Amino acid sequence: IQHTGQRACKERVYHIMSAAPAVRTRITSMLGCRYPVILPGMSWISTPELVAAVSNAGGVGILATGPLSAEETRHAIRKVRELAPGKPFGIGATLLMPGAKENAEVALEEEVPLINISLGKAQWIADGAHSYGGRILATVTNAKHAEAALTAGADALMATGHEAAAHGGDVTSLCLIPALASRFPHVPIVGAGGFADGRGLSAALTLGADAVAMGSRFAVTHESPLASAIKEWVAEASLTGGSTESDTIYGKNFDGIPARVLKSPASLRLNAKPASFPTVLYRALEAAKEMNMPLWKVVPGLLTQWDKMYIV
């Protein structure tokens, strides 16, 4: 990010994107957007307001549904349409998560133009979306997952490299994007992980991508609900205060799946070792209570995959 922290966190999405020239790629053609730029579905950050801002500015915003119930998802989808009428947008569905199936069903009922799926089989979602002209964007971290997603009906791939915040794979974007582009030349690819400006977009297009997803960059915009102090700390790339490229940590002890997070005393402590099962149980039940989620939806995951998704 080239701007100072204070300017970046006050800058509106429209100002970030409006100066960019229109670029035609397979993604812009598929989704009907002006720019090959996508807001990924970041839990608690990719709200209807931020999604609409990105879509109104010419990109494609993806609504985060992980923390939402089915009815909350329906309300959020309708809110996006109210704020960005006629603009392309999508929702995210992390199928390993409790409640994801119900949220995906709502998206199909509401005929959301784009559904971004990950961590699960989604043939039924693809069939439903294709019935009304919707598209499936599958998040993948390697060629094996990409092939499985395409077999299940995905229309495009979000290649998430090692640089990505939250859940990324072992392979860097620099290697992953051209590898997938060469292996699946007929498939549009969205590069994710390490992209924050026009230079990154240009590099991604050169590597074979058709668009980029920018999470951290949009998280520090005016429309993002992220706390102002965090926005400034992330955006202020300084050796004397604020963050640098070295101020993240990568590991699987947060939720059982390798993830990159901002370095802090709390994140270092939580990533030091896996949580014990009693701790996982307590936190999972508390999270379910906070999200008004029935316990019967949480218990199967605790019994079969307690080392994933429930640790923090």
PyMOL commands that set and color helices and strands:
alter all, ss='L'
color gray80, all
select helices_A, chain A and resi 5-10+13-17+26-31+48-56+70-83+100-109+123-131+143-151+173-183+198-207+215-219+228-235+265-270+277-290+295-305
alter helices_A, ss='H'
color red, helices_A
select strands_A, chain A and resi 37-39+60-63+89-94+114-118+135-140+156-160+189-192+211-213+248-251+259-262
alter strands_A, ss='S'
color yellow, strands_A
deselect
rebuild
show_as cartoon
